[in-house]
Amino acid sequence: MLAFSGIENMPIDNVAMASDNKANSVEEGSLVLPDGTKLYTKTWKTKEKPRAIIAFYHGFSDHSNSWFQFFPTLASSGFEVHALDQRGWGQSSASDRKLRGDFGTTDVVMADLHFFLQSVVPFTQEGSIPLFLMGHSMGGMNVLYYSLNPESPYYTAQSSTPATPTSQVKLSGVVSIAPLVAVHPTTQPPKIVELLGRVAVKVLPKVTMVQAIDAKWVSRDPVVVESIRKDAVLSHKTGTLEALNAMLGRGAWLDALHKNPHSIAAEDNIPPIWVGHGTADKITWFDATKRLMDNLKIKDKTFKVYEDAYHKLTNDTEEVVEEVTGHIVTWIEEKLPQGAVEGSTGEAQ
């Protein structure tokens, strides 16, 4: 049974990020998990009452502060964004090298995600403000696994505990950007390395490996690429064998759904899902994502294709950024209750 260990929020009046002036305010804080692990959190607030709350999960070797352009834009559209640096990543592991890359087994990752969502539920004002879950890359894969797998805590934890306004997670939609359904063939490790890794994880689960992801494949914007290369502390590219093996296992489960389409949760319980992927992504594989979405048997799904776009769609060329942002904002607006769209506090940039 999940229970809160503690949530702290510290308002920041003047954050040193030029793009953050689109939002009314930005708050940094922390979320203490049930096992005592303390995670860094950041919230992009809206100028008025939010039309929606978005809980965001970043990808492998990423962190919430790298999204300083996209999140203020969402906030200017009336969507309050709650993000954190996951276990083993970003500011959550910056002070202790031993924590880097130890982001956990699938059970741990799913429990952390569910606990994070529970911490955000109070901001929905007892469900009167719709809650959306969003993720990118590894985070995009995690949010799909969480919302599709019948064994995820979205289904199991809530059915086994009494529902209260502050604990029940009810998603109005899921947004997955360039999800890690499968690693692109050009960046996949040799099969012998995968085999040795599966053997080693049983003996040395906490041994770490550095995954050499070339920043040039993240974006076509040279400024973005250079910033990633300089961000070695927070974007450390490191994972334990245990965590890496579990991460690939979650992706493999999603990738196999085209063969086993009935392995997902009951269709009536699955929230609406939006997925976007660039055809030139050489980190996560567009073909695997398309195959998943083509065969996914749910009532409300949207798949957007971005020709020639790279991995981080919200930090690619100006044209791609505007198109992706517009698509996401419009899709979320379509899922809002009648009358909420008119309450917009800004426009997608």
C-alpha positions in Angstrom: 0.0 0.0 0.0 1.4 3.4 -1.0 1.5 6.2 1.5 3.0 9.7 1.4 6.3 10.2 3.1 6.3 13.9 2.5 6.0 16.6 -0.1 7.8 19.9 0.0 7.3 23.0 -2.2 9.5 26.0 -2.2 8.3 29.0 -4.3 10.9 30.6 -6.6 10.2 34.2 -7.4 13.0 34.8 -9.9 14.2 31.7 -11.7 17.2 32.3 -14.0 15.5 31.0 -17.1 14.3 33.6 -19.7 11.6 31.4 -21.0 9.9 30.9 -17.6 8.4 34.4 -17.8 5.6 32.9 -19.8 4.4 31.2 -16.6 3.1 33.1 -13.6 5.6 31.4 -11.3 7.9 28.4 -11.0 8.3 26.3 -7.9 11.1 23.9 -7.0 10.6 21.3 -4.3 11.0 17.7 -3.4 9.0 14.5 -3.2 10.0 11.9 -0.6 9.3 8.4 -1.7 8.1 5.7 0.7 11.6 4.3 0.9 13.0 7.7 1.9 14.5 8.6 -1.5 14.2 12.3 -2.1 13.4 13.4 -5.6 13.7 16.9 -7.1 10.5 18.5 -8.3 9.6 21.5 -10.4 6.2 23.0 -11.2 5.4 25.6 -13.9 2.3 27.4 -12.7 -0.4 29.2 -14.7 -1.4 32.8 -14.3 -5.0 31.8 -13.5 -6.7 28.6 -12.3 -5.3 25.9 -14.5 -7.5 24.2 -17.2 -5.5 21.0 -16.8 -2.7 19.5 -14.7 0.1 17.7 -16.5 2.4 15.3 -14.7 5.6 14.8 -16.7 8.2 12.0 -16.8 11.5 12.6 -18.6 13.6 10.2 -20.5 16.9 8.3 -20.1 19.9 10.7 -19.3 17.5 13.6 -19.1 16.0 15.8 -16.4 13.1 18.2 -15.9 15.1 21.5 -16.3 16.0 20.6 -19.9 12.4 21.3 -20.8 12.6 25.0 -19.9 11.1 26.1 -23.3 8.2 23.6 -23.7 6.8 23.7 -20.2 6.4 27.5 -20.0 4.5 27.3 -23.3 2.2 24.7 -21.8 1.7 26.9 -18.8 0.9 29.9 -21.0 -1.9 27.7 -22.5 -3.4 27.2 -19.1 -1.8 23.8 -18.3 0.1 23.6 -15.0 3.1 21.3 -15.4 4.4 19.1 -12.5 7.8 17.5 -13.3 10.4 15.7 -11.3 13.9 14.2 -11.8 13.4 10.5 -11.5 15.2 8.2 -9.1 18.9 8.1 -10.3 18.6 11.1 -12.6 19.2 14.9 -12.7 19.1 16.8 -9.4 17.8 13.7 -7.6 21.2 12.1 -7.9 23.5 15.1 -8.4 24.8 15.1 -4.9 25.7 11.4 -4.7 27.4 9.6 -7.5 26.3 6.2 -6.1 22.7 7.1 -6.9 23.3 7.9 -10.6 21.6 5.5 -13.0 20.0 3.4 -10.2 16.5 4.1 -11.4 15.1 0.7 -10.4 13.3 -2.4 -11.5 9.9 -2.2 -13.3 8.1 -2.6 -9.9 10.1 0.3 -8.5 9.6 2.6 -11.6 5.9 2.0 -11.7 5.5 2.5 -7.9 7.5 5.8 -8.2 5.3 7.0 -11.1 2.1 6.1 -9.3 3.3 7.8 -6.1 4.2 10.9 -8.1 0.7 11.0 -9.6 -0.8 10.6 -6.2 1.2 13.6 -5.0 -0.3 15.6 -7.9 -3.9 14.6 -7.4 -4.6 17.3 -4.7 -3.8 20.0 -7.3 -6.8 18.7 -9.4 -9.1 20.1 -6.7 -10.9 16.8 -6.1 -11.0 15.9 -9.8 -12.5 19.2 -11.0 -9.3 19.9 -13.0 -8.4 17.1 -15.5 -5.1 15.3 -14.9 -2.9 14.3 -17.9 0.2 12.1 -17.9 3.0 13.0 -20.3 6.4 11.4 -20.9 9.3 11.5 -23.4 11.6 8.6 -24.6 12.1 6.3 -21.7 9.5 8.4 -19.9 7.2 8.1 -22.9 7.5 4.3 -22.7 6.9 4.3 -18.9 3.7 6.3 -19.3 2.4 3.9 -22.0 3.3 0.9 -19.9 1.6 2.4 -16.8 -1.6 3.1 -18.7 -1.8 -0.1 -20.8 -0.4 -2.9 -18.6 -3.1 -4.5 -16.4 -0.5 -5.2 -13.7 0.5 -1.6 -13.4 -0.5 0.3 -10.1 -2.9 2.4 -12.2 -5.2 -0.6 -12.1 -3.9 -2.8 -9.2 -3.1 -0.3 -6.5 -6.4 1.6 -6.9 -8.6 -1.5 -6.9 -7.0 -2.8 -3.7 -7.2 0.3 -1.6 -10.1 2.5 -0.6 -10.6 5.4 -3.0 -10.3 8.9 -1.6 -10.2 12.3 -3.4 -6.5 12.6 -2.5 -5.3 9.1 -3.6 -7.4 8.1 -6.6 -5.5 8.7 -9.9 -7.9 9.3 -12.8 -6.2 10.2 -16.0 -8.0 12.3 -18.7 -5.3 11.4 -21.2 -1.7 10.2 -21.8 0.8 11.9 -24.0 3.9 9.9 -25.1 6.6 11.7 -27.2 9.1 9.5 -29.1 8.6 6.5 -26.7 11.2 3.8 -26.2 9.2 1.0 -27.6 12.4 -0.3 -29.1 15.9 1.1 -29.5 16.7 2.2 -33.1 18.7 -0.6 -34.9 21.6 1.7 -35.6 22.1 2.3 -31.8 21.1 -1.2 -30.5 24.0 -3.0 -28.7 25.2 -6.3 -30.3 23.2 -9.3 -29.4 26.1 -10.8 -27.5 26.2 -7.7 -25.3 22.5 -8.0 -24.6 23.0 -11.7 -23.7 25.9 -11.1 -21.4 23.9 -8.2 -19.8 21.0 -10.5 -19.0 23.4 -13.0 -17.3 25.4 -10.3 -15.5 22.3 -8.6 -14.1 21.5 -11.7 -12.0 25.0 -11.6 -10.4 25.9 -7.9 -10.4 22.6 -5.9 -10.6 24.0 -2.7 -9.3 27.0 -2.6 -11.6 26.7 0.5 -13.9 27.1 0.9 -17.6 27.5 4.1 -19.6 25.2 4.2 -22.7 27.0 6.2 -25.4 24.1 8.2 -26.8 25.4 10.8 -29.3 23.8 14.1 -28.6 23.7 14.9 -32.3 20.8 12.5 -32.7 18.7 14.3 -30.1 18.0 17.4 -32.1 18.8 19.3 -35.3 19.3 22.5 -33.3 23.0 22.9 -32.6 22.4 24.9 -29.5 20.4 22.0 -28.0 23.1 19.5 -28.9 25.9 21.6 -27.4 23.9 22.1 -24.2 23.5 18.4 -23.8 27.2 17.7 -24.3 28.0 20.3 -21.6 25.5 18.8 -19.2 27.6 15.8 -18.1 26.5 15.8 -14.4 22.8 15.8 -14.8 22.7 14.0 -18.2 25.2 11.2 -17.2 24.1 8.4 -19.6 24.6 5.8 -16.8 22.4 3.0 -15.7 22.7 -0.1 -13.5 22.4 -3.4 -15.2 19.3 -4.1 -13.2 17.6 -0.8 -14.3 18.7 -1.1 -17.9 17.5 -4.6 -18.2 14.1 -3.7 -16.7 13.8 -0.6 -19.0 14.3 -2.7 -22.1 11.9 -5.3 -20.7 9.1 -2.7 -20.5 9.8 -1.6 -24.0 9.8 -5.3 -25.2 6.3 -5.7 -23.6 5.0 -2.8 -25.5 6.7 -4.0 -28.7 5.1 -7.4 -28.4 1.6 -6.0 -28.2 1.2 -6.2 -32.0 1.4 -10.0 -31.5 -0.6 -10.0 -28.3 -3.1 -7.2 -28.6 -5.3 -8.5 -25.8 -2.6 -8.3 -23.2 -3.6 -4.8 -22.3 -5.9 -3.6 -19.6 -9.7 -3.6 -20.1 -10.4 -1.2 -23.0 -13.0 0.8 -21.1 -10.5 1.7 -18.4 -7.6 2.9 -20.6 -7.4 6.7 -20.9 -7.1 8.4 -24.3 -3.6 8.2 -25.7 -1.6 10.6 -27.9 1.7 9.5 -29.4 4.1 11.4 -31.6 7.3 10.3 -33.2 9.8 11.6 -35.7 10.8 9.5 -38.7 14.5 10.4 -38.5 14.8 9.4 -34.8 17.9 7.3 -34.4 17.6 6.8 -30.6 14.1 5.3 -30.3 12.7 3.4 -33.3 9.9 5.1 -35.2 8.9 1.8 -36.9 8.3 0.0 -33.6 6.2 2.9 -32.3 4.1 3.0 -35.5 3.6 -0.8 -35.4 2.4 -0.5 -31.8 -0.1 2.3 -32.6 -1.3 0.6 -35.7 -2.2 -2.5 -33.7 -3.3 -1.0 -30.4 -6.9 -1.9 -29.8 -8.2 1.0 -27.7 -11.1 3.4 -28.3 -9.3 6.7 -28.3 -5.8 6.8 -29.8 -3.9 9.4 -31.9 -0.6 8.9 -33.7 1.2 11.8 -35.2 4.1 11.4 -37.6 6.7 14.1 -37.9 8.7 13.7 -41.1 12.5 13.9 -40.8 12.2 15.0 -37.1 14.8 13.9 -34.6 14.3 12.5 -31.1 13.4 15.5 -28.9 10.5 16.8 -30.9 10.0 19.8 -28.6 13.6 20.9 -29.2 14.1 20.2 -32.9 13.7 22.7 -35.7 11.4 25.7 -35.1 8.8 24.3 -37.5 8.7 20.9 -35.8 8.5 22.5 -32.3 5.6 24.7 -33.3 3.8 21.8 -35.0 4.3 19.3 -32.1 3.4 21.9 -29.5 0.3 22.9 -31.4 -0.8 19.3 -31.8 -0.4 18.5 -28.1 -2.2 21.6 -26.9 -5.1 21.1 -29.3 -5.4 17.4 -28.3 -5.5 18.2 -24.6 -8.0 20.9 -25.2 -10.2 18.4 -27.0 -10.2 16.2 -23.9 -11.2 19.1 -21.5 -14.8 19.4 -20.2 -17.1 21.7 -22.1 -16.3 25.3 -21.2 -12.8 24.8 -20.1 -11.3 25.6 -23.5 -12.7 29.1 -23.3 -10.7 29.6 -20.1 -7.4 29.6 -22.0 -4.8 32.0 -20.6 -2.6 32.1 -23.7 -1.7 30.5 -27.0 0.8 27.8 -27.9 4.0 29.3 -29.1 
